[in-house]
Amino acid sequence: MDNALLEILACPACKGSLVYLKAKQELGCKGCRLAYPVRDDIPVMLTEEAREMASDEEV
């Protein structure tokens, strides 16, 4: 994930910052605990595509 892109992206749900979760190929939001998939190096920033992260998952 390109760091410049990651700096300008924000969570569509809460507008919080995102963290790249390389092992899961996702962008995670600490604020609302949603994870957005990254498919073919393209972040899918749709709340309908996001999954709720478990309380024990680290962001």
The first five atom37 places (N, CA, C, CB, O) and aatype in JSON, in Angstrom:
{
  "aatype": [12, 3, 2, 0, 10, 10, 6, 9, 10, 0, 4, 14, 0, 4, 11, 7, 15, 10, 19, 18, 10, 11, 0, 11, 5, 6, 10, 7, 4, 11, 7, 4, 1, 10, 0, 18, 14, 19, 1, 3, 3, 9, 14, 19, 12, 10, 16, 6, 6, 0, 1, 6, 12, 0, 15, 3, 6, 6, 19],
  "atom_mask": [
    [1, 1, 1, 1, 1],
    [1, 1, 1, 1, 1],
    [1, 1, 1, 1, 1],
    [1, 1, 1, 1, 1],
    [1, 1, 1, 1, 1],
    [1, 1, 1, 1, 1],
    [1, 1, 1, 1, 1],
    [1, 1, 1, 1, 1],
    [1, 1, 1, 1, 1],
    [1, 1, 1, 1, 1],
    [1, 1, 1, 1, 1],
    [1, 1, 1, 1, 1],
    [1, 1, 1, 1, 1],
    [1, 1, 1, 1, 1],
    [1, 1, 1, 1, 1],
    [1, 1, 1, 0, 1],
    [1, 1, 1, 1, 1],
    [1, 1, 1, 1, 1],
    [1, 1, 1, 1, 1],
    [1, 1, 1, 1, 1],
    [1, 1, 1, 1, 1],
    [1, 1, 1, 1, 1],
    [1, 1, 1, 1, 1],
    [1, 1, 1, 1, 1],
    [1, 1, 1, 1, 1],
    [1, 1, 1, 1, 1],
    [1, 1, 1, 1, 1],
    [1, 1, 1, 0, 1],
    [1, 1, 1, 1, 1],
    [1, 1, 1, 1, 1],
    [1, 1, 1, 0, 1],
    [1, 1, 1, 1, 1],
    [1, 1, 1, 1, 1],
    [1, 1, 1, 1, 1],
    [1, 1, 1, 1, 1],
    [1, 1, 1, 1, 1],
    [1, 1, 1, 1, 1],
    [1, 1, 1, 1, 1],
    [1, 1, 1, 1, 1],
    [1, 1, 1, 1, 1],
    [1, 1, 1, 1, 1],
    [1, 1, 1, 1, 1],
    [1, 1, 1, 1, 1],
    [1, 1, 1, 1, 1],
    [1, 1, 1, 1, 1],
    [1, 1, 1, 1, 1],
    [1, 1, 1, 1, 1],
    [1, 1, 1, 1, 1],
    [1, 1, 1, 1, 1],
    [1, 1, 1, 1, 1],
    [1, 1, 1, 1, 1],
    [1, 1, 1, 1, 1],
    [1, 1, 1, 1, 1],
    [1, 1, 1, 1, 1],
    [1, 1, 1, 1, 1],
    [1, 1, 1, 1, 1],
    [1, 1, 1, 1, 1],
    [1, 1, 1, 1, 1],
    [1, 1, 1, 1, 1]
  ],
  "atom_positions": [
    [[0.86, -1.18, 0.0], [0.0, 0.0, 0.0], [0.9, 1.23, 0.0], [-0.97, 0.0, 1.23], [1.82, 1.35, 0.8]],
    [[0.61, 2.13, -0.89], [1.36, 3.37, -1.02], [1.08, 4.27, 0.18], [1.02, 4.09, -2.34], [-0.08, 4.57, 0.47]],
    [[2.12, 4.71, 0.88], [1.95, 5.54, 2.07], [1.29, 6.88, 1.76], [3.29, 5.79, 2.74], [0.52, 7.39, 2.57]],
    [[1.58, 7.45, 0.6], [0.96, 8.73, 0.23], [-0.55, 8.56, 0.08], [1.57, 9.26, -1.09], [-1.32, 9.43, 0.5]],
    [[-0.98, 7.45, -0.51], [-2.41, 7.18, -0.65], [-3.04, 6.95, 0.71], [-2.64, 5.95, -1.56], [-4.13, 7.46, 0.99]],
    [[-2.36, 6.2, 1.55], [-2.89, 5.88, 2.88], [-3.09, 7.15, 3.71], [-1.95, 4.92, 3.62], [-4.03, 7.23, 4.51]],
    [[-2.23, 8.14, 3.53], [-2.34, 9.39, 4.28], [-3.57, 10.2, 3.9], [-1.1, 10.22, 4.07], [-4.12, 10.92, 4.74]],
    [[-4.02, 10.1, 2.65], [-5.17, 10.9, 2.23], [-6.5, 10.18, 2.36], [-4.98, 11.34, 0.81], [-7.56, 10.81, 2.33]],
    [[-6.46, 8.86, 2.51], [-7.71, 8.1, 2.66], [-8.26, 8.27, 4.08], [-7.47, 6.62, 2.35], [-7.51, 8.39, 5.04]],
    [[-9.56, 8.28, 4.18], [-10.24, 8.34, 5.48], [-11.39, 7.35, 5.48], [-10.76, 9.79, 5.77], [-11.92, 7.0, 4.42]],
    [[-11.76, 6.9, 6.64], [-12.88, 5.97, 6.78], [-14.16, 6.65, 6.3], [-13.03, 5.5, 8.27], [-14.48, 7.75, 6.76]],
    [[-14.88, 6.03, 5.38], [-16.12, 6.63, 4.88], [-17.21, 6.75, 5.96], [-16.66, 5.82, 3.73], [-18.09, 7.61, 5.87]],
    [[-17.14, 5.91, 6.98], [-18.18, 5.91, 8.01], [-17.96, 7.01, 9.06], [-18.23, 4.56, 8.7], [-18.9, 7.72, 9.42]],
    [[-16.71, 7.15, 9.55], [-16.47, 8.09, 10.65], [-15.43, 9.15, 10.32], [-16.04, 7.34, 11.88], [-15.16, 10.04, 11.14]],
    [[-14.85, 9.07, 9.14], [-13.82, 10.01, 8.68], [-12.51, 9.9, 9.45], [-14.34, 11.43, 8.79], [-11.67, 10.8, 9.39]],
    [[-12.32, 8.79, 10.17], [-11.09, 8.56, 10.93], [-9.97, 8.07, 10.03], [0.0, 0.0, 0.0], [-10.18, 7.75, 8.86]],
    [[-8.77, 8.02, 10.6], [-7.61, 7.54, 9.85], [-7.65, 6.02, 9.73], [-6.3, 7.99, 10.52], [-8.3, 5.33, 10.52]],
    [[-6.95, 5.52, 8.73], [-6.93, 4.09, 8.45], [-5.52, 3.52, 8.6], [-7.46, 3.81, 7.05], [-4.53, 4.23, 8.42]],
    [[-5.46, 2.25, 8.93], [-4.19, 1.53, 9.07], [-4.22, 0.36, 8.1], [-3.95, 1.05, 10.56], [-5.23, -0.35, 8.0]],
    [[-3.11, 0.16, 7.38], [-3.04, -0.97, 6.44], [-2.71, -2.24, 7.2], [-1.98, -0.7, 5.34], [-1.7, -2.32, 7.9]],
    [[-3.57, -3.23, 7.06], [-3.38, -4.54, 7.68], [-2.92, -5.5, 6.59], [-4.71, -5.06, 8.38], [-3.72, -6.15, 5.92]],
    [[-1.61, -5.58, 6.42], [-1.01, -6.29, 5.3], [-1.41, -7.77, 5.25], [0.5, -6.17, 5.36], [-1.72, -8.29, 4.18]],
    [[-1.4, -8.44, 6.38], [-1.69, -9.88, 6.41], [-3.09, -10.19, 5.91], [-1.53, -10.41, 7.82], [-3.32, -11.24, 5.3]],
    [[-4.03, -9.29, 6.15], [-5.42, -9.52, 5.74], [-5.81, -8.75, 4.49], [-6.36, -9.14, 6.86], [-6.93, -8.88, 4.0]],
    [[-4.87, -7.94, 3.96], [-5.16, -7.11, 2.78], [-6.39, -6.26, 3.01], [-5.34, -7.99, 1.54], [-7.34, -6.28, 2.23]],
    [[-6.36, -5.5, 4.12], [-7.47, -4.64, 4.5], [-6.95, -3.31, 5.03], [-8.35, -5.33, 5.56], [-5.79, -3.18, 5.41]],
    [[-7.84, -2.33, 5.04], [-7.59, -1.06, 5.71], [-8.51, -1.03, 6.92], [-7.84, 0.17, 4.76], [-9.73, -1.14, 6.78]],
    [[-7.94, -0.89, 8.11], [-8.72, -0.91, 9.33], [-8.88, 0.46, 9.94], [0.0, 0.0, 0.0], [-7.96, 1.28, 9.91]],
    [[-10.04, 0.71, 10.49], [-10.34, 1.97, 11.17], [-10.42, 1.71, 12.67], [-11.67, 2.6, 10.64], [-11.22, 0.88, 13.12]],
    [[-9.59, 2.41, 13.43], [-9.61, 2.25, 14.89], [-10.88, 2.82, 15.5], [-8.4, 2.92, 15.5], [-11.39, 2.3, 16.49]],
    [[-11.4, 3.89, 14.91], [-12.56, 4.57, 15.47], [-13.82, 3.74, 15.46], [0.0, 0.0, 0.0], [-14.44, 3.55, 16.5]],
    [[-14.21, 3.25, 14.3], [-15.49, 2.52, 14.21], [-15.3, 1.01, 14.04], [-16.31, 3.06, 13.05], [-16.28, 0.27, 13.9]],
    [[-14.03, 0.56, 14.06], [-13.7, -0.88, 14.0], [-14.26, -1.55, 12.75], [-14.24, -1.59, 15.24], [-14.79, -2.67, 12.81]],
    [[-14.14, -0.86, 11.61], [-14.49, -1.45, 10.33], [-13.22, -1.74, 9.54], [-15.44, -0.52, 9.53], [-12.23, -1.01, 9.66]],
    [[-13.25, -2.8, 8.75], [-12.12, -3.16, 7.89], [-12.59, -3.18, 6.45], [-11.51, -4.54, 8.3], [-13.56, -3.86, 6.1]],
    [[-11.89, -2.42, 5.61], [-12.23, -2.31, 4.2], [-11.27, -3.17, 3.38], [-12.19, -0.83, 3.73], [-10.06, -3.08, 3.59]],
    [[-11.76, -3.98, 2.47], [-10.88, -4.86, 1.7], [-10.02, -4.08, 0.7], [-11.71, -5.91, 0.97], [-10.41, -3.02, 0.22]],
    [[-8.86, -4.64, 0.4], [-7.99, -4.13, -0.66], [-7.92, -5.25, -1.7], [-6.54, -3.72, -0.12], [-7.39, -6.32, -1.43]],
    [[-8.45, -4.98, -2.88], [-8.49, -5.99, -3.94], [-7.65, -5.52, -5.13], [-9.96, -6.26, -4.39], [-7.87, -4.43, -5.66]],
    [[-6.69, -6.33, -5.52], [-5.79, -5.98, -6.63], [-5.15, -4.62, -6.39], [-6.56, -5.97, -7.97], [-5.05, -3.8, -7.3]],
    [[-4.71, -4.39, -5.14], [-4.05, -3.15, -4.72], [-4.95, -1.93, -4.77], [-2.85, -2.9, -5.58], [-4.46, -0.8, -4.75]],
    [[-6.26, -2.12, -4.84], [-7.22, -1.01, -4.86], [-8.11, -1.12, -3.62], [-8.08, -1.03, -6.18], [-8.8, -2.12, -3.44]],
    [[-8.09, -0.09, -2.76], [-8.96, -0.11, -1.58], [-10.43, 0.04, -1.98], [-8.56, 1.0, -0.6], [-10.78, 0.92, -2.77]],
    [[-11.27, -0.82, -1.44], [-12.71, -0.76, -1.69], [-13.32, 0.0, -0.51], [-13.35, -2.21, -1.86], [-13.57, -0.58, 0.55]],
    [[-13.55, 1.28, -0.72], [-13.97, 2.17, 0.36], [-15.49, 2.33, 0.41], [-13.3, 3.53, 0.21], [-16.01, 3.45, 0.42]],
    [[-16.19, 1.23, 0.44], [-17.64, 1.22, 0.52], [-18.05, 0.59, 1.85], [-18.28, 0.45, -0.68], [-17.57, -0.5, 2.19]],
    [[-18.91, 1.25, 2.6], [-19.33, 0.69, 3.88], [-20.06, -0.64, 3.7], [-20.22, 1.68, 4.61], [-20.04, -1.49, 4.6]],
    [[-20.69, -0.82, 2.54], [-21.38, -2.09, 2.27], [-20.39, -3.25, 2.13], [-22.23, -1.98, 1.0], [-20.75, -4.4, 2.35]],
    [[-19.16, -2.96, 1.76], [-18.13, -3.98, 1.58], [-17.29, -4.2, 2.84], [-17.23, -3.6, 0.42], [-16.54, -5.17, 2.92]],
    [[-17.41, -3.31, 3.8], [-16.6, -3.39, 5.02], [-17.13, -4.49, 5.93], [-16.59, -2.04, 5.77], [-18.3, -4.87, 5.87]],
    [[-16.25, -4.98, 6.77], [-16.66, -5.95, 7.79], [-16.36, -5.37, 9.16], [-15.94, -7.34, 7.59], [-15.42, -4.59, 9.33]],
    [[-17.16, -5.77, 10.13], [-16.92, -5.34, 11.5], [-15.79, -6.18, 12.07], [-18.21, -5.46, 12.37], [-15.77, -7.4, 11.94]],
    [[-14.85, -5.5, 12.7], [-13.71, -6.2, 13.28], [-14.08, -6.72, 14.66], [-12.48, -5.27, 13.35], [-14.82, -6.08, 15.41]],
    [[-13.57, -7.88, 14.99], [-13.81, -8.47, 16.31], [-13.11, -7.62, 17.36], [-13.31, -9.94, 16.36], [-12.13, -6.94, 17.07]],
    [[-13.61, -7.65, 18.57], [-13.06, -6.82, 19.64], [-11.61, -7.19, 19.98], [-13.92, -6.93, 20.88], [-10.87, -6.36, 20.5]],
    [[-11.2, -8.42, 19.68], [-9.83, -8.84, 19.99], [-8.86, -8.63, 18.83], [-9.82, -10.29, 20.4], [-7.67, -8.92, 18.96]],
    [[-9.34, -8.14, 17.69], [-8.47, -7.87, 16.55], [-7.73, -6.56, 16.76], [-9.29, -7.82, 15.23], [-8.3, -5.57, 17.22]],
    [[-6.46, -6.59, 16.43], [-5.63, -5.4, 16.59], [-5.65, -4.55, 15.35], [-4.21, -5.79, 16.93], [-5.55, -5.06, 14.23]],
    [[-5.79, -3.24, 15.54], [-5.75, -2.3, 14.42], [-4.47, -1.52, 14.49], [-6.97, -1.34, 14.44], [-4.22, -0.66, 13.65]]
  ]
}
